Amino acid sequence: MPEPTLVYDDDCGFCTWWAEYVDELSDLRVVGFSDLTPDLRDRLPEYYEECAHLVTDDRVYSCGASIEEALRRVDRGGPVDDAVDFLRHFEDYRRFREGAYRFVADNRDLFGKVLSRTPPARRSRDER
């Protein structure tokens, strides 16, 4: 794998907003579900469409862990990076992180009313 890659639902306006934010502020490559290569798809879990993933040479971060890792890469050495390092010392942090991720994922239509971009999958349909 040439570079760490954030994989996201490119048919979701909120997800697209988030992916474009990460793309602008980090060195991550961003790939939507509709653009997965066979090699990248093989690295993802069976039910990959249930959440976002961050794929590196040696690991796949899924759901809340993928967003956490993306934020760390946006803020290398900054306060978010420091906060994550601190929070990882607490046993309940992982459960909180995944619960927060699931809450946002389950309500992305609501969040998309505030933060949204036209998803690439819809852009190409609209161009037809």
Residue pairs with C-beta under 8 A, 6 or more apart in sequence:
1 39
1 40
1 43
1 55
1 56
1 57
2 29
3 27
3 28
3 29
4 27
4 28
4 29
4 54
4 55
4 56
4 57
4 73
5 28
5 29
5 30
5 31
5 40
5 54
5 55
6 19
6 22
6 23
6 28
6 29
6 30
6 31
6 52
6 53
6 54
6 66
6 70
7 31
7 32
7 33
7 36
7 40
7 44
7 48
7 52
7 53
7 54
7 55
7 66
8 15
8 16
8 18
8 19
8 30
8 31
8 32
8 33
8 52
9 15
9 32
9 33
9 49
9 52
10 16
10 19
10 32
10 33
10 34
10 35
10 119
10 120
10 121
11 32
11 33
11 34
11 119
11 121
11 122
12 108
12 112
12 119
13 112
13 116
13 117
13 118
13 119
14 108
14 109
14 111
14 112
14 115
14 116
15 52
15 108
15 119
16 32
16 116
16 117
16 118
16 119
16 120
17 112
17 115
17 116
17 117
18 67
18 115
19 30
19 32
20 30
20 117
21 74
22 28
22 30
22 70
22 73
22 74
23 30
25 74
26 70
26 73
26 74
27 73
28 54
28 70
28 73
31 40
32 119
32 120
32 121
33 48
33 49
34 120
34 121
35 120
36 44
40 55
41 48
43 55
43 60
44 53
44 55
44 60
45 53
45 60
45 62
50 63
51 62
51 63
51 66
51 101
51 105
52 62
52 63
52 66
52 67
52 70
53 60
53 61
53 62
53 66
54 60
54 61
54 65
54 66
54 69
54 70
55 61
61 68
61 69
63 98
63 101
63 102
63 105
64 94
64 97
64 98
64 99
64 100
64 101
64 102
65 97
65 98
67 101
68 84
68 97
71 80
71 84
72 80
72 81
72 84
74 80
75 81
87 93
87 97
104 111
118 126
